[in-house]
Amino acid sequence: MKYYLSLALALVSVNSALAQIDYDVAKISENLKKDAVVVIRNEESFFDVKGLGEAKMDYKVAITILNKAGESYGEMAEVYDKFSSIYNIRATLYDAAGKKVKDYKSSDIKDQSLISDFSIFEDNRLKLLKFVSITYPYTIEYSYSQDYKGLLSFPSWHDLKGFGVSVEKSAYTIQKAKNYKMRYITSPNLPTDSVINGEKVQYKWKSANVAAVADEPLSTGIDNISAWVKASPNQFEYDGTTGNFDNWKNFGSWLFTLNQDGNKLPEATKLMVQNLIKDAKTPKEKIRILYNHLQQNTRYVSVQLGIGGFRPILAEKVAQVNYGDCKALSNYMKALLNEAGIASNLIVIGNDMPSLNPNYSSMGQANHMILCVPLAKDTTFLECTSQYKPMGFIGYSNSDRNVLMVTEDGGKIVHTPTYNAKENYQIRKTKITLAEDGTASSEIKSTYGNAQFEENFPMTLMEPVDLRKTIIEESPIPVAELISYKYAQPDKTLPVLTEEINFKTNPLLTKGGDKLFLVINQVNRRESVPLKVEGRKTYFAVPFSYNDDDEISYILPKGYNVEFIPKDITITSEFGSYTAKFSVKDNTIIYSRTQSMNNKKYPPEKYGEYVDFYKKIFQADKQKAVLAKTL
């Protein structure tokens, strides 16, 4: 998703003349140009809380785009909805010397609907202006004011907007009445200036001369090096509702209230539920039957209209139209279970986001809703937007994180299931029959579990022509002729996918005199080593823990035997482990390889050790056997 600068920021009074600032690129210090594609020259944000449900944001920013890689920052893209308005927009383009090229008019600014690819109902709109320059570098500046009617959250602030972005000056100010209650958290060691001005209090944060950070492999983000502020109201007013965010319990109470009386089903749907579960013997059977019904009869459509962005569509409405967003489908499933006599709770979760901070409740930490079904002996989580995930499998982007359970007693922080390396498995057996000319026939049978099931499942949804092309292009062994392939989910109740691929290969053997050489790992080989990063700044992690088990049997060509085979290899580290075993039996080379990885978050100073770990795997995966002609 394109990063919209405004979504992370709120800015200061725009009445001063921006053009007085010297935007000559030659005057940017060299340390701010290093590793940078853009430089934030000046950015100011002033967020004035005028009351329980009213605020004004004044914003101004100037950005120098150094080269084409920074082109995505060369635009103004500001979002608003029916509860806010944007006005007083001013925008100017400058050349490399800081000379004004153009003042933009209001007619240059597009005002368009912001409907997501997955949404058909959404009231967000976008003020969009694309600055156009035929040469680099150039500087853009723009400013605007935005009024809010309804406050669920305050804008957050980061001085660094991403990799390759440096900062000359950036500042954020929140102004409120003395008796207005709010909370904020900041990055470590960021000073907060508090100023009392009559009946008003101002909190100020600023940053200056922050060098860019080059993109770093496997990074978990730049929060550990960026200055940042997150702020939230305690009490709020939004779209005719009021609530309190001072803790997660109260936040959950507001969400529970929004959904009161939202679980009613039409009589026909109730009868359907009873008919579906009439022969079920256990609660688990009932859950499975109803979850399968949900998957087969509904589809996901996003709805983001005012409070509808937070309140689920009524269950009886979903029963009529057979679609809904994550909230609506989770709530509908909750209603189906309720009719079956099974209690459940809505779960607010950050899909592919960090865990909820248990000590700081606010909007913006979550973007998704699932369902939790607590039973006597275990708890089942349901991803209600997916038509293929088995019951209880919520995907690695929802796993192992703090989430908010919505109960009649308020919100409660709970933790979603963790899928360990052994559960996120790939088990593969390969039979390769070698010919003397080096070509071979290959039969590969793979089984993928949990996260690796999820990663490979899209293959089952591809058109045959596209699937054949993908198999050939992504095969680690060069394909001369694809003979057959098959993907299947043997048991729809389990997150397990099987794959069978048969093909003829291009030459795998290389000649040297009267010898033949074979790189033994042909199937799951590390082809490169992670790039070294001197002075790494950010934390890193692999996307998920996993365990790969490979076994390859090579049937040797007639007239050849094994002259040399490598010794077994074992590599261990805190990042994971690796073993490779080599043996010969009945003129067949048997190779087994196991790699297990942890997705723990590692500090930047550990990255060198991580690279060294993969260097050893890279070398181990290149081991060769030598074949010689028999006399």
Disulfide bonds with the S-S distance in Angstrom:
none
